[in-house]
Amino acid sequence: MKTRQFTEDQIIKLLQEGKKGDKSIEDLCRDFGCSTASYYIWKKKYGDTNVDEARRLRRLEKENARLLRIVGQQRLEIDAMKDVIGKKR
């Protein structure tokens, strides 16, 4: 089954409409084309954020992942250097 990507703008709009309470969550999700499980996952992740905060959150998550990769690579290099130094003795 093909997964569908929604933008932060669309997600925030859905969450704000759900907060209004004019329609039930099931009806909103049906109109939007997502599952209610996705709605509650997004609600947990984005909560009361606006579009700018959601974009900032996404940027920070990408930066965090990049930094974690860098730290992992450095750790591997340090371990390799320790092995080389240990064998010379």
C-alpha positions in Angstrom: 0.0 0.0 0.0 1.3 3.4 -1.0 2.1 5.8 1.9 1.1 9.4 1.5 3.1 12.3 2.7 1.4 15.3 4.2 3.1 18.6 4.7 3.3 20.3 8.1 0.8 22.9 6.8 -1.8 20.3 6.1 -1.2 18.5 9.3 -1.5 21.7 11.4 -4.7 22.7 9.6 -6.2 19.3 10.3 -5.3 19.5 14.0 -6.7 23.0 14.3 -10.0 21.9 12.7 -10.1 18.9 15.0 -9.6 21.3 18.0 -12.6 23.4 16.9 -14.9 20.4 17.4 -17.3 21.2 14.5 -16.9 17.7 13.0 -15.9 14.4 14.6 -12.3 13.3 14.2 -13.4 10.3 12.1 -15.2 12.7 9.6 -12.2 15.0 9.5 -9.8 12.2 8.8 -12.1 10.7 6.1 -12.3 14.1 4.4 -8.5 14.7 4.7 -7.7 11.2 3.5 -5.8 9.9 6.5 -6.5 7.4 9.3 -7.5 8.4 12.8 -4.3 6.7 14.1 -2.3 9.2 12.0 -4.3 12.0 13.5 -3.5 11.0 17.0 0.1 10.4 16.2 0.3 13.9 14.7 -1.5 15.3 17.7 1.0 13.8 20.0 3.9 15.0 17.9 2.8 18.5 17.0 0.3 19.3 19.8 -0.5 23.0 19.8 2.3 24.1 17.5 1.8 26.4 14.5 3.3 25.9 11.1 6.6 27.8 11.8 7.2 25.8 15.0 6.5 22.5 13.1 9.1 23.4 10.4 11.6 24.4 13.1 11.0 21.0 14.8 11.6 19.2 11.6 14.8 21.1 10.9 16.1 20.4 14.4 15.3 16.6 14.1 17.3 16.5 10.8 20.2 18.4 12.4 20.1 16.0 15.4 20.2 13.0 13.2 23.1 14.4 11.2 25.1 15.2 14.4 24.4 11.7 15.8 25.8 10.2 12.6 28.9 12.3 12.9 29.4 11.2 16.5 29.0 7.6 15.5 31.6 7.9 12.8 34.1 9.6 15.1 33.5 6.9 17.7 34.4 4.2 15.0 37.5 6.1 14.0 38.6 6.4 17.7 38.1 2.7 18.2 40.1 1.8 15.1 42.9 4.1 16.2 43.0 2.4 19.7 43.2 -1.0 18.0 46.1 0.2 15.8 47.9 1.7 18.8 47.3 -1.4 20.9 48.8 -3.7 18.3 52.0 -1.7 18.1 52.9 -2.2 21.7 
